[in-house]
Amino acid sequence: MGAGEAPADDMDGGDIEGMGDEPELEEPAVDGAEEEEIDLDELLRELEAETTEEVAEAKDDKDQSVEEAKEDKKEEVDEDIKNEMEAESDTKDHNVNNVQSGVMKEQLDEALETIETLKKDLNEVNLLNSKLLYVNKIFKSNDLSESQKVNIIAAFDKAESVKEVKLVYETVADSVISKKRSY
């Protein structure tokens, strides 16, 4: 629209179409004659009847749901039993139980190997401790030269068990004591 043009003909000067064209709402009559009487006892009976029917229907639905759940559970158990039976009948290579026992056997073998290694280490430490004990006993009880000490250590090094170490100790102790007496 330019400055010299006239306003459009379809405009009403601010009137919105349809405003005020609605029919007026009628207010309900407050007369006692037109009002329907409400029987409270009858209403209560109707409500009780409806709720009784609804409760009965809900109970039937619940009973059906419980039965369906029992049937579903029974079907699941039957299917599990069937699967277990099929697993047992499979060949040895494909049986799940055999795979699990294979894994367990590997773990058992590894554990036994570890036990053997630890047992070997423990026996070695025990042997070294017994050698050290008996060498110290001999060295403390006798005044020995360096060459005698070297010979005693060499004798103990040859022992391969705790019993042998004890035997070497008894022999060396008797030998050292007898040499002392001869001086």
C-alpha positions as CSV (number, residue, x, y, z in Angstrom):
1,M,0.0,0.0,0.0
2,G,1.3,3.4,-1.0
3,A,0.6,6.7,0.6
4,G,-2.1,7.8,-1.9
5,E,-4.1,4.5,-2.0
6,A,-7.4,4.0,-0.3
7,P,-7.9,1.4,2.4
8,A,-9.3,-2.0,1.4
9,D,-13.1,-2.3,1.3
10,D,-13.3,-5.6,3.2
11,M,-12.1,-4.0,6.4
12,D,-14.7,-3.1,9.0
13,G,-12.8,-0.6,10.9
14,G,-11.6,-3.0,13.7
15,D,-14.6,-5.3,13.9
16,I,-13.6,-9.0,13.9
17,E,-15.9,-11.2,12.0
18,G,-18.0,-13.5,14.1
19,M,-17.6,-11.6,17.4
20,G,-20.8,-11.2,19.2
21,D,-22.7,-13.5,16.8
22,E,-22.9,-16.4,19.3
23,P,-26.2,-17.1,20.9
24,E,-26.5,-16.4,24.6
25,L,-26.2,-19.3,27.0
26,E,-29.2,-20.1,28.9
27,E,-28.8,-20.4,32.6
28,P,-30.4,-23.4,34.2
29,A,-33.6,-22.8,36.0
30,V,-33.4,-22.8,39.7
31,D,-37.0,-23.8,40.1
32,G,-37.7,-26.8,42.4
33,A,-40.3,-28.1,39.9
34,E,-38.0,-28.9,37.1
35,E,-35.3,-30.5,39.3
36,E,-35.2,-34.3,39.4
37,E,-35.3,-36.0,42.7
38,I,-32.2,-38.1,43.6
39,D,-32.8,-41.3,45.6
40,L,-29.6,-41.9,47.5
41,D,-30.4,-45.5,48.4
42,E,-31.0,-46.4,44.8
43,L,-27.7,-44.7,43.8
44,L,-25.8,-46.7,46.5
45,R,-27.4,-50.0,45.3
46,E,-26.3,-49.2,41.7
47,L,-22.8,-48.3,42.8
48,E,-22.5,-51.5,44.9
49,A,-23.8,-53.6,42.1
50,E,-21.3,-52.1,39.6
51,T,-18.3,-52.5,42.0
52,T,-19.3,-56.1,42.8
53,E,-19.3,-56.8,39.1
54,E,-16.0,-55.1,38.6
55,V,-14.4,-57.0,41.5
56,A,-15.7,-60.3,40.1
57,E,-14.3,-59.5,36.7
58,A,-11.0,-58.4,38.2
59,K,-10.8,-61.7,40.2
60,D,-11.5,-63.7,37.0
61,D,-8.8,-61.8,35.2
62,K,-6.4,-62.4,38.0
63,D,-7.2,-66.1,38.1
64,Q,-6.6,-66.3,34.4
65,S,-3.3,-64.4,34.7
66,V,-2.1,-66.7,37.5
67,E,-3.0,-69.8,35.4
68,E,-1.3,-68.3,32.3
69,A,1.8,-67.5,34.4
70,K,1.9,-71.1,35.8
71,E,1.6,-72.5,32.3
72,D,4.4,-70.2,31.0
73,K,6.7,-71.3,33.9
74,K,5.9,-75.0,33.2
75,E,6.7,-74.5,29.5
76,E,10.0,-72.8,30.5
77,V,11.0,-75.6,32.8
78,D,10.1,-78.2,30.2
79,E,12.2,-76.3,27.6
80,D,15.2,-76.1,30.1
81,I,14.9,-79.9,30.8
82,K,14.8,-80.6,27.0
83,N,17.8,-78.4,26.4
84,E,19.8,-80.1,29.2
85,M,18.9,-83.5,27.8
86,E,20.0,-82.4,24.3
87,A,23.3,-81.1,25.7
88,E,23.9,-84.4,27.4
89,S,23.2,-86.3,24.2
90,D,25.5,-84.0,22.1
91,T,28.9,-85.3,21.1
92,K,31.7,-84.9,23.6
93,D,33.4,-82.1,21.7
94,H,30.2,-79.9,21.6
95,N,28.8,-80.6,25.0
96,V,28.8,-77.5,27.2
97,N,29.5,-79.6,30.3
98,N,32.6,-81.1,28.8
99,V,33.9,-77.6,27.8
100,Q,33.4,-76.4,31.4
101,S,35.2,-79.5,32.7
102,G,38.0,-79.0,30.2
103,V,38.5,-75.5,31.5
104,M,38.4,-76.7,35.1
105,K,40.9,-79.4,34.3
106,E,43.3,-76.8,32.8
107,Q,42.9,-74.7,36.0
108,L,43.5,-77.8,38.1
109,D,46.6,-78.7,36.2
110,E,47.9,-75.2,36.5
111,A,47.2,-75.2,40.3
112,L,49.0,-78.5,40.7
113,E,52.0,-77.2,38.8
114,T,52.2,-74.1,41.0
115,I,52.0,-76.3,44.1
116,E,54.9,-78.4,42.9
117,T,57.0,-75.4,42.1
118,L,56.3,-73.9,45.5
119,K,57.0,-77.2,47.2
120,K,60.3,-77.4,45.4
121,D,61.2,-73.9,46.4
122,L,60.3,-74.5,50.1
123,N,62.4,-77.6,50.3
124,E,65.4,-75.7,48.8
125,V,65.0,-72.9,51.4
126,N,64.7,-75.5,54.1
127,L,67.9,-77.2,53.0
128,L,69.8,-73.9,52.9
129,N,68.6,-73.0,56.3
130,S,69.7,-76.3,57.8
131,K,73.1,-75.9,56.2
132,L,73.4,-72.4,57.6
133,L,72.3,-73.5,61.1
134,Y,74.8,-76.4,61.4
135,V,77.7,-74.4,59.9
136,N,77.1,-71.6,62.4
137,K,77.0,-74.1,65.3
138,I,80.4,-75.5,64.3
139,F,82.0,-72.1,63.7
140,K,80.8,-70.7,67.0
141,S,81.8,-73.6,69.1
142,N,85.3,-74.0,67.7
143,D,88.2,-71.7,66.9
144,L,89.0,-72.7,63.3
145,S,91.4,-71.4,60.7
146,E,90.2,-70.1,57.4
147,S,91.3,-73.3,55.5
148,Q,89.3,-75.5,58.0
149,K,86.2,-73.2,57.6
150,V,86.5,-73.6,53.8
151,N,86.7,-77.4,54.1
152,I,83.7,-77.5,56.4
153,I,81.6,-75.3,54.0
154,A,82.6,-77.6,51.1
155,A,81.5,-80.7,53.0
156,F,78.1,-79.1,53.7
157,D,77.7,-78.0,50.1
158,K,77.8,-81.6,49.0
159,A,74.7,-82.5,51.1
160,E,71.5,-82.7,49.1
161,S,68.9,-83.3,51.8
162,V,68.3,-82.1,55.4
163,K,69.2,-85.6,56.7
164,E,72.5,-85.5,54.8
165,V,73.2,-82.1,56.3
166,K,72.6,-83.4,59.8
167,L,74.9,-86.4,59.1
168,V,77.6,-84.1,57.8
169,Y,77.3,-81.9,60.9
170,E,77.6,-84.9,63.3
171,T,80.7,-86.1,61.3
172,V,82.4,-82.7,61.2
173,A,81.5,-81.9,64.8
174,D,83.1,-85.2,66.0
175,S,86.1,-84.7,63.7
176,V,86.7,-81.1,65.0
177,I,86.3,-82.1,68.6
178,S,88.7,-85.0,68.3
179,K,91.3,-82.8,66.6
180,K,91.0,-80.4,69.5
181,R,91.7,-83.1,72.0
182,S,94.7,-84.2,70.2
183,Y,96.4,-80.8,70.5
